[in-house]
Amino acid sequence: MSNIVRLIAACVFFGAAIALCVFSFWGWGILVLLLGGIVLLSFFFNENMIIAQYFLRKENTEKSEVWLLKVTDYEKQLHKNQHGYYNLLIGLIESRKAPLKSEKYFKKALSLGMNMSHNTALAKLSLAGIAMAKRNKREATMYLQEAGKDDKNKLLADQIKMMKQQMAQMDKQVVKGGYRQQF
């Protein structure tokens, strides 16, 4: 459902709630007011995104992808603040299938912006992992430093530390004749 339709439906519910209260139907007025509040809340927080996040937390990427694919045109169906989160979720799902293809989603999520700093740190940490997979140490180091700065609550501190250890291991590997050898 389009965001404009949700906004119009919320206005209709609120108008009906006021009319019911004016005509002394307080119980029905409060019920319709609560329904209008739920519809208005769905304007800011899309139900498909919430359900997709739930399944992603439960490690069920198939169901999460099904719910995200129900958002056909995210620019019309989602509030402007959710565009970055949509691309972040698509990138997280895509990174489990084909990690190198998810880079464009993470970069788009960062360019669109996200309100919570730990989500920005997660996107930068994922980009650091992709840069490490491409053997681009400079870019990976840059993204890791930025992720460390954005992770103010230290939610991703263990992952950042582990990624730095993997980068140190990357220095010890040398490619000779198509095979990696460690010293």
N, C-alpha and C positions, 0 to 999 in steps of 0.2 A: 504494500500500500504506500502510496506517495506521502511525503511529509506534509504537503499542503492539505491533502484529504484528512490526515490525522488532526491537523490544526483546526480545520473546519468542523470536524466531528466533535472535538473537545469544546469548541465554542457553542455548538448546538446543545451538548450535554449541560454545560454551565448555564445556558439560557433556560433550558427546561428545568433545571434544578431551582433557579431563582423563581420561575413561574410557579412551580409546585409549592415552594415555601410561601410565596405571596398568597396563594389560595389555600393556605393552612394544611397542606399535605406534607408535614415536616418529615415524616419517616421516608416517604418516597423521594422527597427533595434531597435528603442527606444521601440516600442510596445512589441517586443519579449524579450527585456531586462527586461521590467517590468514584463512580464509573468514569466521569469526565476527567478526574485526576489521573486515573490509570491510562486513559487515552492520551492525555497531555504528557505523561511520563514516557509513553512509548514514542513520543515525538523526539525526545532527547536520547533515549536509550532503546535502540531497536531490539526487538525480541529475538530475532534471528542471530544477532551478534551475541546476545547474552547466552543463548542456548549453545552456540558454537564455542564460546569460551568455556562453558561448563564441560562440554565433551572433550575439549582440548586439555583441560585440567585432569580429566579422568583417563587421559592417554588413549582416547578413542578418536583417532583422526578421521576415520571414515565417516562417522556420524557428524563430526564437526564440519567436514568438508561439505556434506549434504546440506547442512543448515546455512553455511556461508554461500553456497551456490543458489540459495533461494533469494539472495539479494542480487537481482539482475542488473540494476543500474544504481551503483552505490551513491552517485552524485545526487540522484533524485530521491532515493529511498532513505538515505542516512543524513543526519545532521552534520554540518560542516566539521564539527569537532571529532566526529567518528571516522572520517575518511582515513586518517593515519592509522587508526586501530584496525580498520578493515584490511588495509594492506599489510599490516604487521601480522595479523592472523593468517592471511593467505600465504605470506612468506614463511611462517612457522610450519604450516601444513606442507607447503611445497618443499621446504628444506628436509623433510623426512623422506620425500620421494627422490628429488634431484636437487642436492644442495646448491650446486652452482647456478641453477635457474632461479633460485629464490632471491638472488642478489638484487634484482630490479625492484622487487616488492619491498625489501627493507629500505632501499634508498628512497623509494617513493614515500614510504611511511615517514621517514625522517624529514623529507622535504615538505610534506603536508603538516607535520607537527603533531605532537601528542602532549597531553597535559601532564601526565605523570612521568617523572624523571626516570623511574626504574624501567618503564617501557622503552624509553629512548635508549637507556643503557643496554637493554636486551637486544634491541635492533643493532646497536653498534657492536655488541659482543658477537652477534651472529655474523655481521659483516667481517669482523676480525677473523672468525673461523673460516669464512669463505676465502679471505685473502691468504690465510695460511695454506689452505688447500691449493691455491694457485701458486704457492711458494713466493708470495709477495710480502716479504718480511716488513718492509717500511710501512706499507699501508696497514698491515695487521697491527703493528706497534702503535700507529696513530689511533686506530679504532679502539684498541685496548685502553690506551690512556684516556680517551674521551669517555669510554664506558665507565672507567674508574671514577672520573669526575662526576658523571651523571648518577652514579649509584650512591646516592647520599645516605640511604638507610642501610647500606651494605647487604642488600638482599642477594646480590650476585658476586659477592667477594670471593667465595670459594671457586666459582667458575672462572673468574678473572685470574685468580692465582694459578689454577690448573692450566689455563690457556697460556700463561706466561712460562710455565714449566715445559709445556709442549713446544713452545717457540725456542726455548733453550735447547731442547733435544733436536730441533730442526737444524740448529747450527752445527751439531756434531755429526749430522748425516752428510755424506758426500756421494754424489751420483757418479759412478764409474761404469762405463759400458752398459748403461741402461738399468743397472741394479744399484740400489742404495746400500751403502756399507757404513757401518758405524765404527768409530775409532775407540 
